Amino acid sequence: MNQVCVSQTETRLELFTKESKLVCVLKEGMVFKDDKGNSYSFLKSVGVDLCPKRTRMKNTPFSIYFDSLSPEAKSFDLIENKNAKHAHKPWTFEKVDVSECKWN
């Protein structure tokens, strides 16, 4: 994960992969929740397609957007369900610190 940007309307997570691989976003089967237990809805992806359509990428940033993370949140988890229909090496980011986040 490269960057986390939070505004009043959305949270943007910028990600990239270091090695060349086929990438897609699992709209269904993805959990985005904060350390308070609040879950946030997926809004869109930019720069990468939704599964099952995959994009070959290497060191190319792409973004996924969710509802705006609570300003009280100190960290979040982003977990793709390994049992989801199109899951292939799902992402797992746990306890990502947002205390240094720039809130707009």
ABEGO torsion letter per residue (X at the ends): XABBBBBAABBBBBBBBABBBBBBBBABGBBBBBAAGBBBBBABBBGBBBOABBBBBBGBBBBBBBBBBBAABABBBBBBBAABAABBGBBBBBGBBAAABBBX
